Amino acid sequence: MPISKLKTAVGALALAGTMAGAAAAPAQADDIRWKMPIAFSSNLPGLGSPSQYVAEQLNAASGGSVQVRVYEPGKLVPAFDILEAVSDGKVAAGYTWIGYDQGKVPAVPLFAAVPFGLKPWAFAGWYYYGPGHEMLQEVYANKGFNVHAQLCGIIGPETAGWYSKPVKSLDDYKGMKIRFAGLGGKVLEKLGASVTMMPGGELFQALQTGTIDATEFSMPAIDQILGFNKVVKYNLFPGWHQPFTAQYMLINQEEWDATTDQQKALIETTCTAATMRGLAEGEYKNGKVLQGFREKGVNADQIPRSVLRELQQVTREVLEEEAADDEDFARVYESQRKFQETYQVWDKRAYLPADLGDEDSE
């Protein structure tokens, strides 16, 4: 082979070797390689889907230097054990609805879903521009948990649940075996219901076997995936117990402290985007699902206004009781209550009334 061609061939081989070495280069010292168990299946719109979005976007935006591997519910950590696993350093991060941990951190349900509370975009306002984000970090630290929490998903109202018959008065809840989460569950307990807590994947069978009489879980676009309408036919509205549902990326505090400022900014920005996209996905899909209820034999009923007023009064009692028992709860509740008072001035004047309707459809 001529020397010139030999040099060209050797140069090409050297370049190929360099490129291959770069592709197979090990992670740098400050690269992120986190495992992230999630509480909801990633195929659930707005509720689980943001977790997968976050993992994909972090990888793409960082050029592969920030990689988060999503583990479906129960594959690495049980859905209700994510907080402890992250705090103890068993996993670097987790994605969950933090209201599940109200028994360990009484104030966290106020950041997850508040009966008769703020609308999702109003909660986001309080969280991002009010004291919400800082308060949440304090709440965890005050109870000894070693986590950094980042709002990373939000959806609009849930339904008020799936039942075998309509709810016409508060007496209908007495003795009812129902799956209900968070502070709303405490309200129903006060009304005499037998409230249980179980993951979403177990609810269909529990309804089918009679382990529970009724259940709430999420919004219509999610509930239809879980098939509740195949067992019971009354889906009640509005979702008084969860006007917003917020999900969080929990990160072990040492892992968070070890990240660079650039990585922190990337995680915060990506979670903020996931929050908006989760809300948008639910708003896009729910109407179409509701339209199809009739042909599936589902009765989408409204809880009578008089019953809602009674539920609202019982909710106030529960919130005041919780505030009396926990200083953090009292502090966060008061902050949200004051913001809600001022927000309502804007809310009532600025938005078109929901019952205005469309003349063409009347």
C-alpha positions as CSV (number, residue, x, y, z in Angstrom):
1,M,0.0,0.0,0.0
2,P,1.4,3.5,-0.9
3,I,2.5,5.5,2.2
4,S,0.0,8.2,1.5
5,K,-2.9,5.8,1.5
6,L,-1.5,4.0,4.6
7,K,-1.4,7.3,6.5
8,T,-5.0,8.0,5.4
9,A,-6.1,4.6,6.6
10,V,-4.3,4.9,9.9
11,G,-5.8,8.4,10.4
12,A,-9.3,7.1,9.7
13,L,-8.9,4.3,12.2
14,A,-7.6,6.6,14.8
15,L,-10.5,9.0,14.3
16,A,-13.0,6.1,14.5
17,G,-11.3,4.9,17.7
18,T,-11.5,8.3,19.2
19,M,-15.2,8.6,18.3
20,A,-16.0,5.1,19.7
21,G,-14.1,6.0,22.9
22,A,-16.1,9.2,23.3
23,A,-19.4,7.3,22.8
24,A,-18.4,4.7,25.4
25,A,-16.8,7.2,27.8
26,P,-17.8,6.6,31.4
27,A,-19.9,9.1,33.3
28,Q,-18.0,12.1,34.5
29,A,-17.6,12.8,38.3
30,D,-20.5,15.3,38.4
31,D,-22.9,13.4,36.0
32,I,-26.2,12.3,37.5
33,R,-27.3,8.7,37.3
34,W,-30.5,8.4,39.5
35,K,-33.0,5.7,40.0
36,M,-36.6,7.1,40.4
37,P,-39.4,4.8,41.6
38,I,-42.9,6.3,40.8
39,A,-46.2,6.0,42.6
40,F,-48.4,5.9,39.5
41,S,-48.0,4.0,36.2
42,S,-46.3,6.3,33.7
43,N,-49.2,5.6,31.2
44,L,-51.7,7.5,33.4
45,P,-52.1,11.0,31.8
46,G,-51.1,13.9,33.8
47,L,-50.6,11.8,36.9
48,G,-47.9,9.4,36.0
49,S,-46.9,10.7,32.5
50,P,-44.9,13.7,33.8
51,S,-42.4,11.4,35.5
52,Q,-41.4,9.9,32.1
53,Y,-41.4,13.3,30.5
54,V,-39.0,14.6,33.1
55,A,-36.6,11.6,32.6
56,E,-36.6,12.1,28.8
57,Q,-36.2,15.8,28.9
58,L,-33.4,15.8,31.5
59,N,-31.4,13.4,29.4
60,A,-32.0,15.3,26.2
61,A,-31.4,18.8,27.6
62,S,-28.2,17.7,29.4
63,G,-26.7,15.8,26.5
64,G,-26.9,12.6,28.6
65,S,-25.1,14.0,31.7
66,V,-28.3,13.9,33.7
67,Q,-30.0,10.5,33.5
68,V,-33.0,9.5,35.6
69,R,-34.3,6.0,35.2
70,V,-38.0,5.6,36.0
71,Y,-39.2,2.4,37.8
72,E,-42.9,1.6,37.5
73,P,-44.9,1.3,40.8
74,G,-43.7,-1.6,43.0
75,K,-40.8,-2.5,40.7
76,L,-38.2,-1.0,43.0
77,V,-40.0,0.5,46.0
78,P,-43.7,0.1,47.1
79,A,-45.8,3.1,46.1
80,F,-46.4,4.2,49.6
81,D,-42.7,3.8,50.7
82,I,-41.1,6.3,48.4
83,L,-40.6,9.1,50.9
84,E,-38.6,6.8,53.3
85,A,-36.6,5.3,50.5
86,V,-35.5,8.7,49.3
87,S,-34.9,10.1,52.7
88,D,-32.8,7.1,53.7
89,G,-30.8,7.2,50.5
90,K,-32.0,3.8,49.2
91,V,-32.8,5.6,46.0
92,A,-31.7,9.1,44.9
93,A,-35.2,10.3,43.8
94,G,-38.9,9.4,43.7
95,Y,-42.0,10.7,42.1
96,T,-45.2,10.6,44.1
97,W,-48.4,12.2,45.5
98,I,-47.1,13.3,48.9
99,G,-50.5,13.2,50.4
100,Y,-50.0,9.5,51.0
101,D,-47.6,10.5,53.8
102,Q,-50.0,12.5,56.0
103,G,-49.6,10.0,58.8
104,K,-45.8,10.8,59.0
105,V,-45.9,14.5,57.9
106,P,-49.3,15.9,58.8
107,A,-48.9,19.1,56.8
108,V,-48.0,17.6,53.5
109,P,-51.6,17.0,52.3
110,L,-51.9,20.8,52.1
111,F,-49.3,20.7,49.3
112,A,-51.0,17.7,47.6
113,A,-54.8,18.3,47.6
114,V,-57.0,20.4,49.8
115,P,-60.8,19.9,50.0
116,F,-62.6,23.0,48.7
117,G,-59.1,24.5,48.2
118,L,-57.3,26.3,45.4
119,K,-57.7,25.7,41.7
120,P,-54.6,24.2,40.2
121,W,-53.3,27.4,38.6
122,A,-54.0,29.3,41.8
123,F,-52.1,26.7,43.9
124,A,-49.2,27.0,41.5
125,G,-49.3,30.8,42.0
126,W,-49.1,30.3,45.8
127,Y,-46.4,27.6,45.5
128,Y,-44.1,29.5,43.1
129,Y,-44.6,33.1,44.0
130,G,-45.8,32.8,47.5
131,P,-44.1,30.9,50.3
132,G,-45.2,27.4,49.2
133,H,-41.9,25.9,47.9
134,E,-39.9,27.1,50.9
135,M,-42.6,26.0,53.4
136,L,-42.6,22.5,51.9
137,Q,-38.9,22.1,52.5
138,E,-39.3,23.3,56.1
139,V,-42.2,20.9,56.7
140,Y,-40.1,17.9,55.7
141,A,-37.0,19.1,57.6
142,N,-39.1,19.8,60.8
143,K,-40.2,16.1,60.8
144,G,-36.7,14.8,60.2
145,F,-36.9,13.8,56.6
146,N,-33.8,14.2,54.4
147,V,-35.4,15.3,51.2
148,H,-35.7,18.2,48.7
149,A,-39.1,18.4,47.2
150,Q,-39.8,19.8,43.7
151,L,-43.4,20.4,42.4
152,C,-43.3,18.3,39.2
153,G,-46.9,17.7,38.1
154,I,-50.4,19.0,38.6
155,I,-53.9,18.1,37.4
156,G,-57.3,19.6,37.8
157,P,-60.2,18.3,39.9
158,E,-60.7,14.6,40.5
159,T,-64.2,13.2,40.4
160,A,-65.9,12.8,43.7
161,G,-65.7,9.0,43.3
162,W,-67.4,5.9,41.8
163,Y,-70.5,4.5,43.6
164,S,-73.2,1.9,43.1
165,K,-75.9,4.5,43.8
166,P,-76.1,8.3,44.0
167,V,-75.1,10.3,47.1
168,K,-78.1,12.4,48.1
169,S,-77.2,13.3,51.7
170,L,-74.3,13.0,54.1
171,D,-76.1,10.1,55.7
172,D,-75.3,8.0,52.6
173,Y,-71.6,7.9,53.7
174,K,-72.4,6.3,57.1
175,G,-71.0,2.7,57.1
176,M,-69.7,3.0,53.5
177,K,-66.5,1.1,52.8
178,I,-64.6,3.6,50.5
179,R,-61.1,4.2,49.2
180,F,-60.5,7.9,49.7
181,A,-57.2,9.7,50.0
182,G,-55.8,12.6,52.0
183,L,-57.7,15.2,53.9
184,G,-60.9,14.2,52.0
185,G,-60.6,10.8,53.6
186,K,-60.6,12.4,57.1
187,V,-63.8,14.3,56.2
188,L,-65.6,11.1,55.2
189,E,-64.3,9.4,58.4
190,K,-65.9,12.1,60.4
191,L,-69.2,11.4,58.5
192,G,-69.0,7.7,59.5
193,A,-67.5,6.1,56.5
194,S,-64.9,3.3,56.7
195,V,-62.0,4.8,54.8
196,T,-59.2,2.7,53.4
197,M,-56.1,3.5,51.4
198,M,-54.7,1.4,48.7
199,P,-52.8,1.9,45.4
200,G,-54.6,2.5,42.2
201,G,-53.7,-0.8,40.7
202,E,-55.6,-2.7,43.4
203,L,-58.9,-0.7,43.2
204,F,-60.6,-2.5,40.3
205,Q,-60.4,-5.9,42.1
206,A,-61.3,-4.4,45.4
207,L,-64.5,-3.0,43.9
208,Q,-65.3,-6.2,42.0
209,T,-64.9,-8.4,45.1
210,G,-66.8,-6.0,47.4
211,T,-63.7,-5.2,49.6
212,I,-64.8,-1.6,49.1
213,D,-68.2,-0.2,48.2
214,A,-66.9,2.9,46.4
215,T,-63.7,4.6,45.4
216,E,-62.2,7.8,44.2
217,F,-58.9,7.9,42.4
218,S,-58.4,10.6,39.8
219,M,-59.9,12.4,36.9
220,P,-62.1,10.7,34.1
221,A,-59.2,10.2,31.7
222,I,-57.4,8.1,34.3
223,D,-60.4,6.4,35.9
224,Q,-61.5,5.0,32.6
225,I,-58.1,3.3,32.1
226,L,-58.6,1.6,35.5
227,G,-62.0,0.4,34.4
228,F,-64.1,1.5,37.4
229,N,-67.2,1.9,35.1
230,K,-67.2,-1.8,34.5
231,V,-68.1,-2.4,38.2
232,V,-70.1,0.6,39.4
233,K,-72.1,3.1,37.3
234,Y,-72.4,6.3,39.3
235,N,-69.5,8.8,38.9
236,L,-70.1,11.8,41.1
237,F,-69.0,15.4,40.5
238,P,-67.5,17.9,41.4
239,G,-64.2,16.7,43.0
240,W,-64.7,18.7,46.1
241,H,-61.9,16.8,48.0
242,Q,-59.2,17.5,45.4
243,P,-59.7,20.7,43.3
244,F,-56.0,20.3,42.4
245,T,-53.8,17.2,42.7
246,A,-50.0,17.9,42.8
247,Q,-47.2,15.5,42.3
248,Y,-43.6,16.0,43.4
249,M,-40.1,14.8,42.6
250,L,-38.5,14.0,45.9
251,I,-34.7,14.0,45.9
252,N,-32.4,12.8,48.7
253,Q,-31.0,16.0,50.3
254,E,-27.3,14.9,50.0
255,E,-27.9,14.1,46.3
256,W,-29.5,17.5,45.8
257,D,-26.7,19.3,47.6
258,A,-24.1,17.5,45.5
259,T,-25.6,18.7,42.2
260,T,-24.2,21.7,40.4
261,D,-26.1,25.0,40.1
262,Q,-26.6,24.2,36.4
263,Q,-28.1,20.8,37.2
264,K,-30.3,22.3,39.9
265,A,-31.6,24.8,37.4
266,L,-32.2,22.1,34.8
267,I,-34.2,19.9,37.2
268,E,-36.3,22.9,38.4
269,T,-37.0,24.0,34.9
270,T,-37.9,20.6,33.7
271,C,-40.2,20.0,36.6
272,T,-41.9,23.3,36.0
273,A,-42.5,22.3,32.4
274,A,-43.8,18.9,33.5
275,T,-46.3,20.7,35.8
276,M,-47.7,22.7,32.9
277,R,-47.8,19.7,30.6
278,G,-49.5,17.5,33.1
279,L,-52.3,20.0,33.6
280,A,-52.7,20.5,29.9
281,E,-52.9,16.8,29.2
282,G,-55.8,16.3,31.7
283,E,-57.7,19.4,30.4
284,Y,-57.3,18.1,26.8
285,K,-58.5,14.6,27.5
286,N,-61.2,14.7,30.2
287,G,-64.1,16.3,28.1
288,K,-64.0,13.6,25.5
289,V,-64.0,10.8,28.1
290,L,-67.1,12.4,29.8
291,Q,-68.8,12.6,26.5
292,G,-68.5,8.9,26.1
293,F,-69.9,8.0,29.5
294,R,-73.6,7.7,28.4
295,E,-72.9,5.0,25.8
296,K,-71.0,3.1,28.5
297,G,-74.0,3.3,30.9
298,V,-72.2,5.6,33.3
299,N,-74.3,8.1,35.2
300,A,-72.3,11.3,35.7
301,D,-74.2,12.9,38.5
302,Q,-73.7,16.2,40.4
303,I,-73.6,16.2,44.2
304,P,-76.5,18.4,45.3
305,R,-75.4,21.9,46.2
306,S,-76.9,21.6,49.7
307,V,-74.7,18.5,50.3
308,L,-71.6,20.3,49.0
309,R,-72.3,23.1,51.5
310,E,-72.5,20.5,54.3
311,L,-69.3,18.9,53.1
312,Q,-67.6,22.3,53.1
313,Q,-68.6,22.9,56.7
314,V,-67.3,19.5,57.8
315,T,-64.1,20.2,55.9
316,R,-63.5,23.4,57.8
317,E,-63.9,21.5,61.0
318,V,-61.3,18.9,59.9
319,L,-58.8,21.5,58.8
320,E,-59.1,23.4,62.1
321,E,-58.6,20.1,64.0
322,E,-55.5,19.3,62.0
323,A,-54.2,22.8,62.5
324,A,-54.7,22.5,66.3
325,D,-52.7,19.3,66.3
326,D,-49.7,20.3,64.2
327,E,-47.8,23.7,64.1
328,D,-46.6,23.3,60.5
329,F,-50.1,22.4,59.3
330,A,-51.5,25.6,61.1
331,R,-48.8,27.8,59.5
332,V,-49.3,26.4,55.9
333,Y,-53.1,26.4,56.2
334,E,-53.2,30.0,57.3
335,S,-51.0,31.0,54.4
336,Q,-53.2,29.3,51.9
337,R,-56.3,30.6,53.5
338,K,-55.1,34.2,53.3
339,F,-54.1,33.8,49.7
340,Q,-57.4,32.2,48.8
341,E,-59.2,35.2,50.2
342,T,-57.4,37.6,47.9
343,Y,-57.4,35.2,44.9
344,Q,-61.2,34.9,45.0
345,V,-61.5,38.6,44.4
346,W,-59.8,38.0,41.0
347,D,-61.3,34.6,40.3
348,K,-64.9,35.8,40.7
349,R,-64.5,38.8,38.5
350,A,-62.1,37.6,35.8
351,Y,-63.4,34.2,34.6
352,L,-66.5,33.6,32.7
353,P,-69.2,31.7,34.7
354,A,-69.1,28.0,33.9
355,D,-72.9,27.9,33.5
356,L,-73.0,30.6,30.8
357,G,-72.9,27.9,28.1
358,D,-72.9,28.2,24.4
359,E,-76.0,29.5,22.7
360,D,-75.6,27.1,19.8
361,S,-75.6,24.1,22.2
362,E,-78.6,25.2,24.2
